[in-house]
Amino acid sequence: MTPERDSLAAVLARRDWENPAVTQLNRLAAHPPFCSWRKADDAQRNQYAAQIRSLNGVWKFAWFSSPQAVPENWRLEDLTGGWHH
């Protein structure tokens, strides 16, 4: 099963958070944060290229007292911001 296809009920039934053998799910392999610049001057000023996007800012979070308290339709929530670029 993939996370895109798992219902919230299926995820809750597995109770992965209680299984000490589960140390990761759907994690990308670690990699060094490579950056490149077109000009040495930009690198010295730490001026990132246009394709770098800062994640600083206001984030929208929801806290629930338990996994069972998460609404089944949580993935249908509208996302804020420019996600399609």
Secondary structure, DSSP 8 states (H G I E B T S, - for coil): --TTT--HHHHHHHTGGG-TT---SS-----------SSHHHHHTT---TT-----S-------SSGGGS-TTGGGS---S----
